[in-house]
Each structure stands twice: as C-alpha cells, then as structure tokens.
Amino acid sequence: MSDKKINTILSEQGDREDVSPIPVVIDFGGGAGGAVGLGHVWLEAKDGRFTTEQGVLLELYDGDLRVIVWADPEQEDPTHIIPIEPMSEEFRKEYERDFKDGGQAVPTE
C-alpha cells in the first residue's frame, strides 16, 4: 500500500451557523510525524485553531480495531485509545433496518 493523502473540509454538523469549516488531511499510511506504519488512517486538522500534534488515528493493532486520539497538544502520548468492538448480529440487523437510504435514519413506526 502506498501513502495516499486526501485534502478535504469538515463542515459544522450541528445547528451553529457561525462555525468556520476546518480543512483536514486524511492520510492513508502516514501519520504522527511518520512514526506510525502502514495500515492506518490519520486525520489531521490543517487550521490555525489546531496543531499538527492533534489528530485522530484509526488502526488495526494486534488484530484489534481502535481509534487513537491526540486531543491535547501539550502531551506527546495519545490522550485516548478507544477499542472498537465488532457489532453483534442482533445489533447489525437492527442497524441495517434503522439506517438505510445512504445512512439516513428511517422512521420505524
């Protein structure tokens, strides 16, 4: 897998209209100063409100899918490591029933 970067913009998802969009880079195979190997996705905000030490990494590590967050630019180590558990078959069926049509919630009534 070769390194691939996508430049995009995150827009406000809530009700606030006074929030400026944030340019971000999605890096497939790069990341935290290049210290992390291939097989992950690194999301870095490219905005004066954030630093290059703040980011989010999605990786497969020892067979476990996890999200790693550097929320505090004053800390070298990640502030959060969040394991992503596989969906149970019951939840998957409920999810597929409730979320259709491009990810939009479908009323169940």
PDB file as gemmi writes it, atoms N, CA and C in Angstrom:
CRYST1    1.000    1.000    1.000  90.00  90.00  90.00 P 1                      
ATOM      1  N   MET A   1       0.854  -1.185   0.000  1.00  0.00           N  
ATOM      2  CA  MET A   1       0.000   0.000   0.000  1.00  0.00           C  
ATOM      3  C   MET A   1       0.884   1.228   0.000  1.00  0.00           C  
ATOM      4  N   SER A   2       0.653   2.147  -0.912  1.00  0.00           N  
ATOM      5  CA  SER A   2       1.415   3.383  -0.933  1.00  0.00           C  
ATOM      6  C   SER A   2       0.668   4.459  -0.157  1.00  0.00           C  
ATOM      7  N   ASP A   3       1.420   5.441   0.316  1.00  0.00           N  
ATOM      8  CA  ASP A   3       0.806   6.542   1.042  1.00  0.00           C  
ATOM      9  C   ASP A   3      -0.134   7.303   0.116  1.00  0.00           C  
ATOM     10  N   LYS A   4      -1.288   7.676   0.641  1.00  0.00           N  
ATOM     11  CA  LYS A   4      -2.244   8.459  -0.119  1.00  0.00           C  
ATOM     12  C   LYS A   4      -2.850   9.490   0.815  1.00  0.00           C  
ATOM     13  N   LYS A   5      -2.903  10.739   0.365  1.00  0.00           N  
ATOM     14  CA  LYS A   5      -3.463  11.814   1.175  1.00  0.00           C  
ATOM     15  C   LYS A   5      -4.617  12.455   0.425  1.00  0.00           C  
ATOM     16  N   ILE A   6      -5.668  12.761   1.185  1.00  0.00           N  
ATOM     17  CA  ILE A   6      -6.822  13.448   0.635  1.00  0.00           C  
ATOM     18  C   ILE A   6      -7.032  14.726   1.429  1.00  0.00           C  
ATOM     19  N   ASN A   7      -7.078  15.845   0.748  1.00  0.00           N  
ATOM     20  CA  ASN A   7      -7.396  17.122   1.377  1.00  0.00           C  
ATOM     21  C   ASN A   7      -8.887  17.354   1.240  1.00  0.00           C  
ATOM     22  N   THR A   8      -9.540  17.681   2.357  1.00  0.00           N  
ATOM     23  CA  THR A   8     -10.976  17.909   2.337  1.00  0.00           C  
ATOM     24  C   THR A   8     -11.320  18.949   3.401  1.00  0.00           C  
ATOM     25  N   ILE A   9     -12.594  19.168   3.622  1.00  0.00           N  
ATOM     26  CA  ILE A   9     -13.050  20.161   4.590  1.00  0.00           C  
ATOM     27  C   ILE A   9     -14.113  19.535   5.478  1.00  0.00           C  
ATOM     28  N   LEU A  10     -14.006  19.773   6.792  1.00  0.00           N  
ATOM     29  CA  LEU A  10     -15.054  19.382   7.729  1.00  0.00           C  
ATOM     30  C   LEU A  10     -15.945  20.585   7.957  1.00  0.00           C  
ATOM     31  N   SER A  11     -17.239  20.399   7.753  1.00  0.00           N  
ATOM     32  CA  SER A  11     -18.208  21.470   7.964  1.00  0.00           C  
ATOM     33  C   SER A  11     -19.005  21.201   9.231  1.00  0.00           C  
ATOM     34  N   GLU A  12     -19.552  22.256   9.794  1.00  0.00           N  
ATOM     35  CA  GLU A  12     -20.366  22.175  11.010  1.00  0.00           C  
ATOM     36  C   GLU A  12     -21.543  21.230  10.788  1.00  0.00           C  
ATOM     37  N   GLN A  13     -21.745  20.284  11.710  1.00  0.00           N  
ATOM     38  CA  GLN A  13     -22.848  19.330  11.614  1.00  0.00           C  
ATOM     39  C   GLN A  13     -23.992  19.668  12.544  1.00  0.00           C  
ATOM     40  N   GLY A  14     -23.750  20.583  13.477  1.00  0.00           N  
ATOM     41  CA  GLY A  14     -24.804  20.977  14.415  1.00  0.00           C  
ATOM     42  C   GLY A  14     -25.621  22.132  13.870  1.00  0.00           C  
ATOM     43  N   ASP A  15     -26.248  22.842  14.776  1.00  0.00           N  
ATOM     44  CA  ASP A  15     -27.128  23.938  14.398  1.00  0.00           C  
ATOM     45  C   ASP A  15     -26.421  25.281  14.277  1.00  0.00           C  
ATOM     46  N   ARG A  16     -25.175  25.372  14.724  1.00  0.00           N  
ATOM     47  CA  ARG A  16     -24.476  26.655  14.694  1.00  0.00           C  
ATOM     48  C   ARG A  16     -24.107  27.044  13.271  1.00  0.00           C  
ATOM     49  N   GLU A  17     -24.351  28.282  12.942  1.00  0.00           N  
ATOM     50  CA  GLU A  17     -24.009  28.789  11.619  1.00  0.00           C  
ATOM     51  C   GLU A  17     -22.755  29.641  11.644  1.00  0.00           C  
ATOM     52  N   ASP A  18     -22.224  29.935  12.853  1.00  0.00           N  
ATOM     53  CA  ASP A  18     -21.072  30.823  12.979  1.00  0.00           C  
ATOM     54  C   ASP A  18     -19.743  30.076  13.060  1.00  0.00           C  
ATOM     55  N   VAL A  19     -19.741  28.776  12.781  1.00  0.00           N  
ATOM     56  CA  VAL A  19     -18.531  27.974  12.869  1.00  0.00           C  
ATOM     57  C   VAL A  19     -17.922  27.831  11.478  1.00  0.00           C  
ATOM     58  N   SER A  20     -16.654  28.211  11.364  1.00  0.00           N  
ATOM     59  CA  SER A  20     -15.960  28.109  10.077  1.00  0.00           C  
ATOM     60  C   SER A  20     -15.587  26.658   9.790  1.00  0.00           C  
ATOM     61  N   PRO A  21     -15.673  26.235   8.537  1.00  0.00           N  
ATOM     62  CA  PRO A  21     -15.210  24.891   8.176  1.00  0.00           C  
ATOM     63  C   PRO A  21     -13.719  24.737   8.500  1.00  0.00           C  
ATOM     64  N   ILE A  22     -13.277  23.505   8.696  1.00  0.00           N  
ATOM     65  CA  ILE A  22     -11.886  23.225   9.023  1.00  0.00           C  
ATOM     66  C   ILE A  22     -11.281  22.363   7.915  1.00  0.00           C  
ATOM     67  N   PRO A  23     -10.208  22.845   7.284  1.00  0.00           N  
ATOM     68  CA  PRO A  23      -9.528  21.997   6.304  1.00  0.00           C  
ATOM     69  C   PRO A  23      -8.801  20.859   7.025  1.00  0.00           C  
ATOM     70  N   VAL A  24      -8.891  19.662   6.466  1.00  0.00           N  
ATOM     71  CA  VAL A  24      -8.234  18.500   7.064  1.00  0.00           C  
ATOM     72  C   VAL A  24      -7.532  17.695   5.984  1.00  0.00           C  
ATOM     73  N   VAL A  25      -6.579  16.893   6.428  1.00  0.00           N  
ATOM     74  CA  VAL A  25      -5.903  15.940   5.552  1.00  0.00           C  
ATOM     75  C   VAL A  25      -6.199  14.547   6.090  1.00  0.00           C  
ATOM     76  N   ILE A  26      -6.686  13.681   5.223  1.00  0.00           N  
ATOM     77  CA  ILE A  26      -6.863  12.273   5.572  1.00  0.00           C  
ATOM     78  C   ILE A  26      -5.685  11.551   4.940  1.00  0.00           C  
ATOM     79  N   ASP A  27      -4.858  10.935   5.781  1.00  0.00           N  
ATOM     80  CA  ASP A  27      -3.606  10.326   5.337  1.00  0.00           C  
ATOM     81  C   ASP A  27      -3.697   8.815   5.540  1.00  0.00           C  
ATOM     82  N   PHE A  28      -3.698   8.075   4.441  1.00  0.00           N  
ATOM     83  CA  PHE A  28      -3.739   6.617   4.492  1.00  0.00           C  
ATOM     84  C   PHE A  28      -2.302   6.112   4.447  1.00  0.00           C  
ATOM     85  N   GLY A  29      -1.753   5.772   5.611  1.00  0.00           N  
ATOM     86  CA  GLY A  29      -0.406   5.215   5.653  1.00  0.00           C  
ATOM     87  C   GLY A  29       0.636   6.137   6.225  1.00  0.00           C  
ATOM     88  N   GLY A  30       0.338   7.387   6.444  1.00  0.00           N  
ATOM     89  CA  GLY A  30       1.287   8.322   7.065  1.00  0.00           C  
ATOM     90  C   GLY A  30       0.935   8.486   8.528  1.00  0.00           C  
ATOM     91  N   GLY A  31       1.047   9.676   9.043  1.00  0.00           N  
ATOM     92  CA  GLY A  31       0.585   9.928  10.399  1.00  0.00           C  
ATOM     93  C   GLY A  31       1.614  10.525  11.291  1.00  0.00           C  
ATOM     94  N   ALA A  32       1.263  10.668  12.533  1.00  0.00           N  
ATOM     95  CA  ALA A  32       2.020  11.309  13.622  1.00  0.00           C  
ATOM     96  C   ALA A  32       3.512  11.405  13.349  1.00  0.00           C  
ATOM     97  N   GLY A  33       3.887  12.360  12.571  1.00  0.00           N  
ATOM     98  CA  GLY A  33       5.291  12.561  12.262  1.00  0.00           C  
ATOM     99  C   GLY A  33       5.904  11.399  11.499  1.00  0.00           C  
ATOM    100  N   GLY A  34       5.067  10.571  10.873  1.00  0.00           N  
ATOM    101  CA  GLY A  34       5.567   9.421  10.133  1.00  0.00           C  
ATOM    102  C   GLY A  34       5.980   8.277  11.037  1.00  0.00           C  
ATOM    103  N   ALA A  35       5.699   8.394  12.348  1.00  0.00           N  
ATOM    104  CA  ALA A  35       6.147   7.392  13.307  1.00  0.00           C  
ATOM    105  C   ALA A  35       5.326   6.113  13.239  1.00  0.00           C  
ATOM    106  N   VAL A  36       4.152   6.175  12.673  1.00  0.00           N  
ATOM    107  CA  VAL A  36       3.269   5.022  12.645  1.00  0.00           C  
ATOM    108  C   VAL A  36       3.377   4.356  11.281  1.00  0.00           C  
ATOM    109  N   GLY A  37       3.350   3.030  11.251  1.00  0.00           N  
ATOM    110  CA  GLY A  37       3.498   2.305   9.997  1.00  0.00           C  
ATOM    111  C   GLY A  37       2.245   2.304   9.147  1.00  0.00           C  
ATOM    112  N   LEU A  38       2.294   1.559   8.059  1.00  0.00           N  
ATOM    113  CA  LEU A  38       1.153   1.474   7.165  1.00  0.00           C  
ATOM    114  C   LEU A  38       0.016   0.709   7.820  1.00  0.00           C  
ATOM    115  N   GLY A  39      -1.152   0.785   7.227  1.00  0.00           N  
ATOM    116  CA  GLY A  39      -2.300   0.048   7.738  1.00  0.00           C  
ATOM    117  C   GLY A  39      -3.138   0.856   8.701  1.00  0.00           C  
ATOM    118  N   HIS A  40      -3.203   2.150   8.487  1.00  0.00           N  
ATOM    119  CA  HIS A  40      -3.991   3.005   9.356  1.00  0.00           C  
ATOM    120  C   HIS A  40      -4.449   4.238   8.588  1.00  0.00           C  
ATOM    121  N   VAL A  41      -5.361   4.984   9.200  1.00  0.00           N  
ATOM    122  CA  VAL A  41      -5.861   6.229   8.636  1.00  0.00           C  
ATOM    123  C   VAL A  41      -5.623   7.322   9.670  1.00  0.00           C  
ATOM    124  N   TRP A  42      -4.944   8.398   9.259  1.00  0.00           N  
ATOM    125  CA  TRP A  42      -4.615   9.517  10.143  1.00  0.00           C  
ATOM    126  C   TRP A  42      -5.408  10.730   9.666  1.00  0.00           C  
ATOM    127  N   LEU A  43      -6.120  11.394  10.583  1.00  0.00           N  
ATOM    128  CA  LEU A  43      -6.882  12.589  10.271  1.00  0.00           C  
ATOM    129  C   LEU A  43      -6.266  13.759  11.015  1.00  0.00           C  
ATOM    130  N   GLU A  44      -5.856  14.778  10.278  1.00  0.00           N  
ATOM    131  CA  GLU A  44      -5.175  15.927  10.878  1.00  0.00           C  
ATOM    132  C   GLU A  44      -5.838  17.216  10.412  1.00  0.00           C  
ATOM    133  N   ALA A  45      -6.215  18.069  11.386  1.00  0.00           N  
ATOM    134  CA  ALA A  45      -6.782  19.375  11.058  1.00  0.00           C  
ATOM    135  C   ALA A  45      -5.673  20.304  10.588  1.00  0.00           C  
ATOM    136  N   LYS A  46      -5.912  21.010   9.509  1.00  0.00           N  
ATOM    137  CA  LYS A  46      -4.954  21.976   8.964  1.00  0.00           C  
ATOM    138  C   LYS A  46      -5.551  23.367   9.133  1.00  0.00           C  
ATOM    139  N   ASP A  47      -5.573  23.827  10.365  1.00  0.00           N  
ATOM    140  CA  ASP A  47      -6.244  25.068  10.703  1.00  0.00           C  
ATOM    141  C   ASP A  47      -5.475  25.713  11.843  1.00  0.00           C  
ATOM    142  N   GLY A  48      -5.415  27.017  11.888  1.00  0.00           N  
ATOM    143  CA  GLY A  48      -4.687  27.713  12.945  1.00  0.00           C  
ATOM    144  C   GLY A  48      -5.222  27.451  14.341  1.00  0.00           C  
ATOM    145  N   ARG A  49      -6.433  26.916  14.441  1.00  0.00           N  
ATOM    146  CA  ARG A  49      -7.018  26.614  15.756  1.00  0.00           C  
ATOM    147  C   ARG A  49      -6.471  25.332  16.357  1.00  0.00           C  
ATOM    148  N   PHE A  50      -5.792  24.526  15.546  1.00  0.00           N  
ATOM    149  CA  PHE A  50      -5.277  23.242  15.997  1.00  0.00           C  
ATOM    150  C   PHE A  50      -3.810  23.131  15.626  1.00  0.00           C  
ATOM    151  N   THR A  51      -3.116  22.119  16.162  1.00  0.00           N  
ATOM    152  CA  THR A  51      -1.704  21.923  15.843  1.00  0.00           C  
ATOM    153  C   THR A  51      -1.514  20.589  15.152  1.00  0.00           C  
ATOM    154  N   THR A  52      -0.329  20.369  14.611  1.00  0.00           N  
ATOM    155  CA  THR A  52      -0.048  19.093  13.963  1.00  0.00           C  
ATOM    156  C   THR A  52       0.075  17.969  14.977  1.00  0.00           C  
ATOM    157  N   GLU A  53       0.185  18.311  16.266  1.00  0.00           N  
ATOM    158  CA  GLU A  53       0.257  17.267  17.297  1.00  0.00           C  
ATOM    159  C   GLU A  53      -1.128  16.778  17.707  1.00  0.00           C  
ATOM    160  N   GLN A  54      -2.181  17.400  17.178  1.00  0.00           N  
ATOM    161  CA  GLN A  54      -3.536  16.968  17.482  1.00  0.00           C  
ATOM    162  C   GLN A  54      -4.065  16.199  16.281  1.00  0.00           C  
ATOM    163  N   GLY A  55      -4.588  15.033  16.524  1.00  0.00           N  
ATOM    164  CA  GLY A  55      -5.105  14.239  15.422  1.00  0.00           C  
ATOM    165  C   GLY A  55      -5.823  13.002  15.902  1.00  0.00           C  
ATOM    166  N   VAL A  56      -6.340  12.264  14.936  1.00  0.00           N  
ATOM    167  CA  VAL A  56      -7.074  11.034  15.202  1.00  0.00           C  
ATOM    168  C   VAL A  56      -6.517   9.959  14.281  1.00  0.00           C  
ATOM    169  N   LEU A  57      -6.266   8.789  14.841  1.00  0.00           N  
ATOM    170  CA  LEU A  57      -5.729   7.673  14.087  1.00  0.00           C  
ATOM    171  C   LEU A  57      -6.679   6.492  14.213  1.00  0.00           C  
ATOM    172  N   LEU A  58      -6.999   5.863  13.107  1.00  0.00           N  
ATOM    173  CA  LEU A  58      -7.764   4.623  13.090  1.00  0.00           C  
ATOM    174  C   LEU A  58      -6.807   3.551  12.630  1.00  0.00           C  
ATOM    175  N   GLU A  59      -6.622   2.513  13.454  1.00  0.00           N  
ATOM    176  CA  GLU A  59      -5.651   1.489  13.089  1.00  0.00           C  
ATOM    177  C   GLU A  59      -6.111   0.105  13.507  1.00  0.00           C  
ATOM    178  N   LEU A  60      -5.534  -0.887  12.845  1.00  0.00           N  
ATOM    179  CA  LEU A  60      -5.679  -2.279  13.213  1.00  0.00           C  
ATOM    180  C   LEU A  60      -4.383  -2.656  13.916  1.00  0.00           C  
ATOM    181  N   TYR A  61      -4.469  -2.976  15.217  1.00  0.00           N  
ATOM    182  CA  TYR A  61      -3.275  -3.225  16.020  1.00  0.00           C  
ATOM    183  C   TYR A  61      -3.426  -4.557  16.752  1.00  0.00           C  
ATOM    184  N   ASP A  62      -2.570  -5.519  16.472  1.00  0.00           N  
ATOM    185  CA  ASP A  62      -2.647  -6.860  17.058  1.00  0.00           C  
ATOM    186  C   ASP A  62      -4.042  -7.464  16.889  1.00  0.00           C  
ATOM    187  N   GLY A  63      -4.646  -7.228  15.719  1.00  0.00           N  
ATOM    188  CA  GLY A  63      -5.953  -7.800  15.426  1.00  0.00           C  
ATOM    189  C   GLY A  63      -7.129  -7.009  15.952  1.00  0.00           C  
ATOM    190  N   ASP A  64      -6.876  -5.905  16.669  1.00  0.00           N  
ATOM    191  CA  ASP A  64      -7.949  -5.089  17.228  1.00  0.00           C  
ATOM    192  C   ASP A  64      -8.055  -3.772  16.474  1.00  0.00           C  
ATOM    193  N   LEU A  65      -9.286  -3.376  16.134  1.00  0.00           N  
ATOM    194  CA  LEU A  65      -9.525  -2.081  15.529  1.00  0.00           C  
ATOM    195  C   LEU A  65      -9.656  -1.070  16.655  1.00  0.00           C  
ATOM    196  N   ARG A  66      -8.932   0.053  16.549  1.00  0.00           N  
ATOM    197  CA  ARG A  66      -9.000   1.051  17.616  1.00  0.00           C  
ATOM    198  C   ARG A  66      -8.806   2.449  17.040  1.00  0.00           C  
ATOM    199  N   VAL A  67      -9.317   3.423  17.790  1.00  0.00           N  
ATOM    200  CA  VAL A  67      -9.156   4.832  17.469  1.00  0.00           C  
ATOM    201  C   VAL A  67      -8.237   5.422  18.522  1.00  0.00           C  
ATOM    202  N   ILE A  68      -7.226   6.156  18.076  1.00  0.00           N  
ATOM    203  CA  ILE A  68      -6.278   6.791  18.991  1.00  0.00           C  
ATOM    204  C   ILE A  68      -6.395   8.298  18.785  1.00  0.00           C  
ATOM    205  N   VAL A  69      -6.513   9.037  19.883  1.00  0.00           N  
ATOM    206  CA  VAL A  69      -6.747  10.474  19.815  1.00  0.00           C  
ATOM    207  C   VAL A  69      -5.646  11.234  20.540  1.00  0.00           C  
ATOM    208  N   TRP A  70      -5.106  12.241  19.881  1.00  0.00           N  
ATOM    209  CA  TRP A  70      -4.176  13.196  20.499  1.00  0.00           C  
ATOM    210  C   TRP A  70      -4.956  14.497  20.646  1.00  0.00           C  
ATOM    211  N   ALA A  71      -5.723  14.634  21.734  1.00  0.00           N  
ATOM    212  CA  ALA A  71      -6.573  15.807  21.924  1.00  0.00           C  
ATOM    213  C   ALA A  71      -5.825  16.974  22.559  1.00  0.00           C  
ATOM    214  N   ASP A  72      -4.761  16.696  23.274  1.00  0.00           N  
ATOM    215  CA  ASP A  72      -4.008  17.726  23.989  1.00  0.00           C  
ATOM    216  C   ASP A  72      -2.646  17.920  23.336  1.00  0.00           C  
ATOM    217  N   PRO A  73      -2.404  19.080  22.702  1.00  0.00           N  
ATOM    218  CA  PRO A  73      -1.125  19.289  22.026  1.00  0.00           C  
ATOM    219  C   PRO A  73       0.055  19.375  22.989  1.00  0.00           C  
ATOM    220  N   GLU A  74      -0.213  19.492  24.275  1.00  0.00           N  
ATOM    221  CA  GLU A  74       0.855  19.556  25.269  1.00  0.00           C  
ATOM    222  C   GLU A  74       1.365  18.168  25.652  1.00  0.00           C  
ATOM    223  N   GLN A  75       0.652  17.112  25.243  1.00  0.00           N  
ATOM    224  CA  GLN A  75       1.048  15.747  25.570  1.00  0.00           C  
ATOM    225  C   GLN A  75       1.594  15.045  24.332  1.00  0.00           C  
ATOM    226  N   GLU A  76       2.729  14.392  24.495  1.00  0.00           N  
ATOM    227  CA  GLU A  76       3.315  13.641  23.387  1.00  0.00           C  
ATOM    228  C   GLU A  76       2.548  12.350  23.127  1.00  0.00           C  
ATOM    229  N   ASP A  77       2.105  11.707  24.206  1.00  0.00           N  
ATOM    230  CA  ASP A  77       1.376  10.445  24.084  1.00  0.00           C  
ATOM    231  C   ASP A  77      -0.099  10.717  23.806  1.00  0.00           C  
ATOM    232  N   PRO A  78      -0.800   9.755  23.204  1.00  0.00           N  
ATOM    233  CA  PRO A  78      -2.229   9.942  22.949  1.00  0.00           C  
ATOM    234  C   PRO A  78      -3.004  10.161  24.248  1.00  0.00           C  
ATOM    235  N   THR A  79      -4.073  10.940  24.148  1.00  0.00           N  
ATOM    236  CA  THR A  79      -4.913  11.178  25.321  1.00  0.00           C  
ATOM    237  C   THR A  79      -6.001  10.116  25.464  1.00  0.00           C  
ATOM    238  N   HIS A  80      -6.367   9.457  24.357  1.00  0.00           N  
ATOM    239  CA  HIS A  80      -7.415   8.437  24.396  1.00  0.00           C  
ATOM    240  C   HIS A  80      -7.066   7.303  23.433  1.00  0.00           C  
ATOM    241  N   ILE A  81      -7.269   6.069  23.867  1.00  0.00           N  
ATOM    242  CA  ILE A  81      -7.197   4.899  22.994  1.00  0.00           C  
ATOM    243  C   ILE A  81      -8.527   4.177  23.164  1.00  0.00           C  
ATOM    244  N   ILE A  82      -9.289   4.126  22.088  1.00  0.00           N  
ATOM    245  CA  ILE A  82     -10.662   3.626  22.146  1.00  0.00           C  
ATOM    246  C   ILE A  82     -10.772   2.364  21.295  1.00  0.00           C  
ATOM    247  N   PRO A  83     -10.989   1.196  21.934  1.00  0.00           N  
ATOM    248  CA  PRO A  83     -11.168  -0.032  21.146  1.00  0.00           C  
ATOM    249  C   PRO A  83     -12.536  -0.026  20.472  1.00  0.00           C  
ATOM    250  N   ILE A  84     -12.591  -0.520  19.251  1.00  0.00           N  
ATOM    251  CA  ILE A  84     -13.842  -0.631  18.503  1.00  0.00           C  
ATOM    252  C   ILE A  84     -14.228  -2.107  18.492  1.00  0.00           C  
ATOM    253  N   GLU A  85     -15.318  -2.400  19.157  1.00  0.00           N  
ATOM    254  CA  GLU A  85     -15.777  -3.783  19.261  1.00  0.00           C  
ATOM    255  C   GLU A  85     -16.635  -4.146  18.046  1.00  0.00           C  
ATOM    256  N   PRO A  86     -16.539  -5.391  17.580  1.00  0.00           N  
ATOM    257  CA  PRO A  86     -17.397  -5.821  16.469  1.00  0.00           C  
ATOM    258  C   PRO A  86     -18.870  -5.765  16.884  1.00  0.00           C  
ATOM    259  N   MET A  87     -19.742  -5.506  15.899  1.00  0.00           N  
ATOM    260  CA  MET A  87     -21.180  -5.478  16.167  1.00  0.00           C  
ATOM    261  C   MET A  87     -21.703  -6.892  16.379  1.00  0.00           C  
ATOM    262  N   SER A  88     -22.618  -7.027  17.317  1.00  0.00           N  
ATOM    263  CA  SER A  88     -23.296  -8.314  17.474  1.00  0.00           C  
ATOM    264  C   SER A  88     -24.248  -8.491  16.292  1.00  0.00           C  
ATOM    265  N   GLU A  89     -24.602  -9.721  16.000  1.00  0.00           N  
ATOM    266  CA  GLU A  89     -25.515  -9.991  14.887  1.00  0.00           C  
ATOM    267  C   GLU A  89     -26.865  -9.305  15.120  1.00  0.00           C  
ATOM    268  N   GLU A  90     -27.337  -9.292  16.369  1.00  0.00           N  
ATOM    269  CA  GLU A  90     -28.611  -8.652  16.700  1.00  0.00           C  
ATOM    270  C   GLU A  90     -28.553  -7.145  16.413  1.00  0.00           C  
ATOM    271  N   PHE A  91     -27.465  -6.501  16.845  1.00  0.00           N  
ATOM    272  CA  PHE A  91     -27.331  -5.059  16.619  1.00  0.00           C  
ATOM    273  C   PHE A  91     -27.186  -4.766  15.130  1.00  0.00           C  
ATOM    274  N   ARG A  92     -26.442  -5.617  14.417  1.00  0.00           N  
ATOM    275  CA  ARG A  92     -26.248  -5.407  12.982  1.00  0.00           C  
ATOM    276  C   ARG A  92     -27.596  -5.417  12.260  1.00  0.00           C  
ATOM    277  N   LYS A  93     -28.488  -6.360  12.605  1.00  0.00           N  
ATOM    278  CA  LYS A  93     -29.801  -6.417  11.975  1.00  0.00           C  
ATOM    279  C   LYS A  93     -30.607  -5.171  12.295  1.00  0.00           C  
ATOM    280  N   GLU A  94     -30.565  -4.719  13.550  1.00  0.00           N  
ATOM    281  CA  GLU A  94     -31.281  -3.512  13.947  1.00  0.00           C  
ATOM    282  C   GLU A  94     -30.720  -2.290  13.210  1.00  0.00           C  
ATOM    283  N   TYR A  95     -29.399  -2.212  13.116  1.00  0.00           N  
ATOM    284  CA  TYR A  95     -28.733  -1.110  12.422  1.00  0.00           C  
ATOM    285  C   TYR A  95     -29.131  -1.089  10.951  1.00  0.00           C  
ATOM    286  N   GLU A  96     -29.111  -2.228  10.306  1.00  0.00           N  
ATOM    287  CA  GLU A  96     -29.461  -2.301   8.890  1.00  0.00           C  
ATOM    288  C   GLU A  96     -30.925  -1.941   8.663  1.00  0.00           C  
ATOM    289  N   ARG A  97     -31.796  -2.269   9.622  1.00  0.00           N  
ATOM    290  CA  ARG A  97     -33.207  -1.940   9.491  1.00  0.00           C  
ATOM    291  C   ARG A  97     -33.438  -0.443   9.684  1.00  0.00           C  
ATOM    292  N   ASP A  98     -32.740   0.145  10.668  1.00  0.00           N  
ATOM    293  CA  ASP A  98     -32.987   1.539  11.025  1.00  0.00           C  
ATOM    294  C   ASP A  98     -32.227   2.545  10.173  1.00  0.00           C  
ATOM    295  N   PHE A  99     -31.115   2.136   9.573  1.00  0.00           N  
ATOM    296  CA  PHE A  99     -30.305   3.056   8.772  1.00  0.00           C  
ATOM    297  C   PHE A  99     -30.213   2.548   7.344  1.00  0.00           C  
ATOM    298  N   LYS A 100     -30.949   3.221   6.503  1.00  0.00           N  
ATOM    299  CA  LYS A 100     -30.954   2.874   5.084  1.00  0.00           C  
ATOM    300  C   LYS A 100     -30.918   4.169   4.301  1.00  0.00           C  
ATOM    301  N   ASP A 101     -30.963   4.061   3.025  1.00  0.00           N  
ATOM    302  CA  ASP A 101     -31.038   5.240   2.172  1.00  0.00           C  
ATOM    303  C   ASP A 101     -29.857   6.177   2.397  1.00  0.00           C  
ATOM    304  N   GLY A 102     -28.627   5.638   2.226  1.00  0.00           N  
ATOM    305  CA  GLY A 102     -27.428   6.462   2.326  1.00  0.00           C  
ATOM    306  C   GLY A 102     -27.053   6.863   3.730  1.00  0.00           C  
ATOM    307  N   GLY A 103     -27.446   6.085   4.742  1.00  0.00           N  
ATOM    308  CA  GLY A 103     -27.053   6.389   6.105  1.00  0.00           C  
ATOM    309  C   GLY A 103     -28.016   7.263   6.864  1.00  0.00           C  
ATOM    310  N   GLN A 104     -29.143   7.609   6.260  1.00  0.00           N  
ATOM    311  CA  GLN A 104     -30.120   8.448   6.939  1.00  0.00           C  
ATOM    312  C   GLN A 104     -31.049   7.561   7.755  1.00  0.00           C  
ATOM    313  N   ALA A 105     -31.384   8.025   8.950  1.00  0.00           N  
ATOM    314  CA  ALA A 105     -32.286   7.267   9.821  1.00  0.00           C  
ATOM    315  C   ALA A 105     -33.653   7.152   9.149  1.00  0.00           C  
ATOM    316  N   VAL A 106     -34.208   5.959   9.192  1.00  0.00           N  
ATOM    317  CA  VAL A 106     -35.522   5.698   8.628  1.00  0.00           C  
ATOM    318  C   VAL A 106     -36.488   5.470   9.781  1.00  0.00           C  
ATOM    319  N   PRO A 107     -37.609   6.210   9.842  1.00  0.00           N  
ATOM    320  CA  PRO A 107     -38.564   6.006  10.942  1.00  0.00           C  
ATOM    321  C   PRO A 107     -39.031   4.556  10.988  1.00  0.00           C  
ATOM    322  N   THR A 108     -39.134   4.014  12.203  1.00  0.00           N  
ATOM    323  CA  THR A 108     -39.530   2.614  12.366  1.00  0.00           C  
ATOM    324  C   THR A 108     -40.995   2.456  12.723  1.00  0.00           C  
ATOM    325  N   GLU A 109     -41.734   3.561  12.799  1.00  0.00           N  
ATOM    326  CA  GLU A 109     -43.158   3.489  13.175  1.00  0.00           C  
ATOM    327  C   GLU A 109     -44.020   3.129  11.986  1.00  0.00           C  
TER     328      GLU A 109                                                      
END                                                                             
